[in-house]
Structures are given as structure tokens and as C-alpha cells.
């Protein structure tokens, strides 16, 4: 007798696996991730839901085929499950306005796990050269999109306006396909380190990668991105040198040349399309001047209000947080560490960053795929720096590629021990 159970066992996974081809999935979902979004079509939710469902299907096939599961993957799953419980407690203890999106936060850790499983069961078959080719394609795509938008205002095309969110687009700030200049800056840095790690590039290609990255970051005018890139390039440059003193001298010379060039070009940036960059450079006369930037002052005001919100009233909020409260005043805080502590309490933050600590430790001791290992370490450091001025580790968007490649890393390590 054919029961529902036997139908699933004998037909469904085979049917799914016949259509789920890892290379096609990797490119297809990667391109879906790059698609412009608009509030009119639900923002990022449609592609995120699609990506989650496809990841779950891939995980079903992998589990059905009895693919061995890494103990480190189980450890991460336990952390995420515990964090989901902490989110539930924060929601139950919340006295603020609750909407449907608050309850979706409970599923967020499980979505993250599905992305890890997607990489673990599927993307692990893609070699470093294929990943490098994909990253190069994305970098070139973003350069082309920004160049076209720089020459011709895309808001003038009615069709694009209906599917593309131009709320943060300015003629002097590129957004690429991400509808957000800071997001463009973040993923440009990720692409940059991916291209440096996944393949040994010749001098010409290396120079082109640096120039394309610099151009995108300047056009985005994302100040966090520029600072982050400068800091991580310095770390990357020093880590690649065999002797510390000569590398520091070379780095000092490069920094001097770059700063001199910025001083020389700064007067030509005022009043034009690069006025965001001009404003940024103008506030480096002293550390206190940096605090006069409007976005910095706005963030500091939000942080102060959020601290007063949590420390006032019931002390239980200190431990379980105020909840996601998407319908309340503090929808975002522009600081990941404060965001997690305020939303999910000290206990929730302890569990959440405990997960990221475990992930960092697992990647640090991994010695199987050195190219992937280096890329993931710089990815985490990029998230850590961006976390000072934005929601990074807590982002539904910024962490998706990381989880996928983290799954790949775990699978490669397990295969090496087989």
C-alpha cells in the first residue's frame, strides 16, 4: 500500500533532486539576490522567501540521501535554536506595539540555518575558480549599473521606478542593484576579498580589482565602507608579508601617497556629485570634527534614546530585551551590538554572539580550504566593523552569502576527514 510516507521517501526527493542542479542553483539564486527591490513588490521579502524555500528543498534532498552531518553544524544549529527561544521570550515580554513582522523574527535563525545547509549540501561542489568567476561577474555588473546610473538618471524610466527602490539613490551616490549605497559598499568589499582569496591573480588583474573596488566605494560615498576597506586592506597587506617591519614601511608609504592624493583632489569635490565624499574628508581635521557629520549625530541621538528606553521601567527588559518591535519607534539603531542587546536583552545577545564566536573559532582552526577560510575571516571582520554603524550580524541580507559559504567550509572539512 502506497502511504504518504512511502510516497515521500520514494518519489519526492528524487523528483526534487532531478531539477536541483548545484551550479544552476548557485548562479540562479545568486542573480536573484542581486535583483533590485521595491516597496511596491515587497522589498527584499520575495527573493528572501524564495531563497529560503529553495534552501529547504536542497536540505531535504541532502538529509534524505543520508549525507553525513558535521558536529560543528549541529553546534551552530543548537545556538540558532536557542536564539529563536530568546526572541520568543523578548516578544512575550514586550509591552510595545506588535505586528506580524515581529513574529517572523522567530523564524530568522531557522532561515539562517537553511542557508548554511544550502551551502553544505549543494554549493560545496562549486570549486574556487567558479566562485571567483561569479564574484568577478557581480563586480563588473555593479560597475556597469553604477556607470549607467551616473550618466543617466534611472528614475526617469517609469518601468524601473516600479520595481527598483530609489529612495536612497542620489545622483552623487550609487546604489548598484542593492537599492542602498551602504549595502553596495558592503558587498563591494566582500567581492574584493573574495576575488583576492579564491584565485591567485596576476598584477594586471589585481590592479583592475583594486580600481573597480575603489570606484564603486567612492561612487557609493559610504563612509563606513571606505573606513572598513582601508582598515582591512592594511590588515590584509601586513598578513601577506613574511617580514613585519618591511611590510609596515611599505604600508606607511602607500598610506602617505593615498592621503596626499586625497588632500590634492578634495577641493575639486566640493559642490559636485562627490559632495558626500567632500563632506567626509572635511571632517578629518580633528577627531571632534568627525562627530559633526549629520549621520553620526543622528546615530548618536538614536543610541541615547534607545538606552533610555531600555533602562527605564521594568528591569526584566535588560535581560530579555524589548522585542523586535517593528511597529515601535526603534525599528533600527544603526549599531548591531546595541540593536541585539536592546531587542533581545543581555541573555539574547550572549547567545547570538556566542554563535558568531563559535563560527569564527571553527573557521579559524579550519585548514582544509585556505582560500575559503581567508575569505570567511575577512567577511566576519567586515560584518564586525559595519556593526558599529549598522545592523550587520543581525541583517537578513548582509549575512546570507556568509551562511552559504560557511556551510561549504564545514562540508569541505568533513570530506577531508572521510
N, C-alpha and C positions, 0 to 999 in steps of 0.2 A: 504493500500500500504506500503510495507516494504522499507523505506528510509534508507540511510546510517546512519542517526541519530538514528533511532529506532533500527537498527542492532547493533550499538554500545551499546545502552542502555540495550538491552535485551539479548545480546549474549556475546560480548567481555569480559566485566568484570567477568561474571560468568565463562567463559571458562578459563580466566587467574587465577581466584581465586581457581579453581578446581585443578590447578597444583602448585600454590604457597603455600607451606606449611611452616609456620614460622620457626619451628625447623630445617627443612631440608634446608631452605634458609640461616638461621643463620650459620649452620655448613658449607654448601656448599660455600657460599661467603667468610666465614672466612678462609677456606682452600685455596680458590683461591687467597686471599690476601697474603697468606704465600708462594705461589709458587715462585720459583726462576725466575729471569728475565734475559733477554739478549738483547743486542742491536740488534742482528740478528733477533729477533722476536718482535721488537718494544719496548723493555724495559718494563716499567710498564703500558704503554698505553693500551694494550689489556685487561688486567684484570680490569683496571680502567674504561674503556668504558663499559665492561660487567657489572661491579658493578653498574655503573650509570644507565644503561638501566634497570636492574632488580629493582633498587630502584624506578625508574619512574613508572614501572609497578605496584609495590606494592602501590605507592602513588595513582595511578589511581583507583585501587580497593578500597582503603580506602576512597577516595573522592566520588567515585560512591556510596558507601554504606552509605554516609552521616555521616561519623564519625565526632563527634564534634571536632573543631579545637581550640586549646589553643590560647588565646590572646597573650601570650608570643611567641608562634610560629610565629604569624603574625608580631610581632615586629621584631623578628630576620630576617624574610623574607624581610621586608622593608629595614633593614640595608644592607642585601646582595644585594638587587636590586639597592640600591643607590651606593654601592661599584662597582657594574658592570658598572654603568654610569661613575664613576670616572676612571675606567680602560679604557673605551671607549675614554674619553677626553684625557687621557695620550697617547693613541695610535694616536689619531688625531693630537696631538701637537708634536709628536715625529719627530725628524729630523734624527734619526738613521735608520739603516737597519731594515726593517720589513719583517718578514716571516710568514708563516701560523700559527705557534705556538703562535705568539703574539696575534692573533685574538681569539685563543682558550681561552685565559685568560679571555675574556669577559664572557664565559660560566662557569668559575670556581665557582663563587658564587652560580649559579643555581645548579651545581653538588653538592656543599656542602649542599644546601637546600634539594636535593633529598635524601641524606644520612640521614639527620635529619628526613625526612618523612618516610624513611625505618624503622628507629628505632621506630618512633611514631606509625606507623600502624602495624608493624609486630613483631619486636624483643621484644616489651613490654610484650608479652605473655610468654617470657622465664623467669623463676624465677632465683633467685640469685644462687641457687645450680647448675643449668645447666650452667650458665655463669662461675661459679667457675670451674666446670669440664672442660669446654672448655679452660679456661686460663691455667689450670694445664696441659692439653694435649699439648698446644702450648709450654709451658716452657720445658716440657720433650722432645718434638720434637726438639727444638733448641739445647738442651744439647746433644742429640744423634747426630744430624747433625754436631755440632762443634767437638764432640769427634771423629767421623769418619774422619772428615777433618783434625783433629790434628794428627791422626795416619797414615792417607793415603792421599796423595795429590790428591784432586778430579780433578785437571787439567789434570791428566794423563788419564782420561776417556773421550774419544772423544765425546761420546754422551752428557755427562754433559756439556762439553765446548760449545756445540752448543745451549743450552737452558739456561745456567747459566752464568751470568756475573761475571767473576773472576778478573775484572780489579783492584779491591781494596782488593782482597784476598792475604794474605801473610801467610806463614807457621806459623808466630807468631801472626797473627791477624785473629780471627774467624769472619765470616760474617753471619753464620747461613743460613737461607733461604732468607735473605733480601739483599744479594749481597753487603752489606755495613756494616762495623764494627760499625759506629756511629749509624746507623739505628737499628742494632741489640741491641746495648746498650740502645737506647731509649725505644724500645718495651719491653726489659727485665725489665726495671724499671716500665713500665706500667703494665706488667703482675704481677710483685711483689706486687704492691699496690692493684691490683685487687684481688689477692689471699688473701691478708690480710684483705680486706674490705668485700668481698662478703660472707665470712663464718668465723665463729669462729673456729680457728684451735687449735688442741692440741699441746703440747710442741714439740713432735717429728716432726709433720708436719711443724710447724713454723721453726724449725731448718733446716729442709731439704729445705724449700723455700729460706731461707737466704743463705744457702750454694750453691744451684743451681744458684741463682741470682749472688752471688759473683763470682762464677766460670765463668759464661758467661761474666760478665763485665771485669774480668781480661783477659780472652781469647780474647775479642774484643779489649782490650787495648785502649778503647775510654776514653780519659782523661776527656772530658766533662761529660760522663756518670758517671764516678767514683766520680767526684766532686758533680754532681747533686744528685746521690744516697746518698752520705754521708750527704749532707745538708738536704735532705728531710727525711731521716731516723731520723736525730736529731729532726726535727720538729714533725714527727710522734710520736716519743718516748715521747717527752715532752707533746704533746697534749693528749696522752692517760693516763697520770698520774694525779691523783687527787690533789697532792700537788706539787708545783713547785720546792721548794728547794731540796727535796729528789730526784726528777727526774733529776734535773741538776747535783747533785752529782753522781748519777748512770751513767748518760751520760758522765760525765767527766772521770769516771773510765773506761768506755768502750773505749772512745777515746784514753786514755793513753795506754791501752792494745793493741789496734789496731796499734797505731803509733810505739810502741815498737816492735811489731811483724814485721812491715814494715822495720824498721831500721835493724833488725836482718837478714831478708831474702834478703834485697836489694843487697848485694854483690854476691849472688848466681844467680841473674837475668841477670847479665851482659854477653853479647855475645851470649845468648841463644835465645830461642823462645819468651822470655818475655823482650826482649831488649827495646821494646816500653814502657813497664811499668817501666823499669830501668831508661830510659831517663826521664820519667815523674817524678819519685821520686827524681832524681838527681837535679832537678831544683827547689826544695823547700828549698834550703839552705837559700835563701833570696827572697823577692818579685821580685827583679830585675832579678834574675836568671831565673825566670819563663818566662820572656819576650824573653829569648834566644832560646826557643823551636822553631824549624823551622816552624811548622804550625802556631804558634802565630805570628811570624814575617811576614809570608805570608799574614795572615788575616789583620794585621795592614796596610800592604802596599796596599792591595785591598781597605780598607776603606778610606785611604787617597786619592787614585786615584779617587774613586767614589765621594768623597766630592768635589774634584777639578772639576770633570766632571759636577756636577750639579750646582755648584756656578759660573761656567764660562759661559759667553754668556747670553742668554735670561733669565731674571728673572722669567718669567712665569713658567719655569721648577721647581722653588721652590714650586709652588702651585699645579701644575697638574702632575709634575714628568716627567721623560724621557721616560716613556712607558716600557712595558715588555722587549723589545729589546732582544729577544732570539738570534738574529743573530749578536748582537753587542759584545763589549768587556766584559761588566759586566753582564754575564749570571747569576752568583751567587755572593753573597757578604759575606756569612758566618756570617751574623748578620741580624736577622729578622726585627728588628726595623729600621735599616738603609736601608735594602732592600725595605721595604714598602714605606718609605719616599722618597727614590731615584727613585723608579719605578713609584709611583703613586702620589707623591707630598705630601705636608703637609695636604692638604684637603683630599686626599685619605687615608692617614694614620689616620687622625682624624675619618673618617667614619669606617675604618676597625677595629681599636682598640676600637672604640665606640661600635661596635658589640660585641667584646670579653668582654668588660666591662659589657655590659648588660647581656651577658651569665653568667659571673661569679656572678653577683648580683642575677640573677634568681636562680642559683644553691645554692648560699649561704643561701638564705631565704627559700629554699625548706626543708620541714620537713617530707616528706612522706616516702621515701625510704632512710634511713640514710646510708646504705651500699653503694648504688649507688651515693649518694651525696658526701660522703667522697672520693670515687674513682675518681669522676669527678673533684673535687677540687684539688687533687694531680696530676691529668692529666694536668690541666691547669698550675699548678706550674712547672711541668716538661717541658711543652712547653715554659714557660717563661724563665727558666734557659737555656734550649737548644737554645733559641732565641738569646742568647749572642754570640754564635759561629756558628750558622747555621740558615737556613730558617726553622722555626718550625711552627708558626701560619700560615705562607703562604704556607706550604708544601702541595702538592697534596696527599701525602702518610701518613704523620705522624698524620694528623687530621681526617682521615676517621673514625677510631673507635670512636673517641671522638664524632663526629657528630651523629653517630648511637646511642650511649648511652645517649647523650643529648636529643635526640628525645624520648627515653624510659623514661627519667626523666620527661619530660613535660607531657607525656601521663599518667604516674602514678599519677602525681599531679592533673591532670584534673579528673581522675577517682575517686580520693579521695574526690573531691568536689561534685561529682554527687549524 
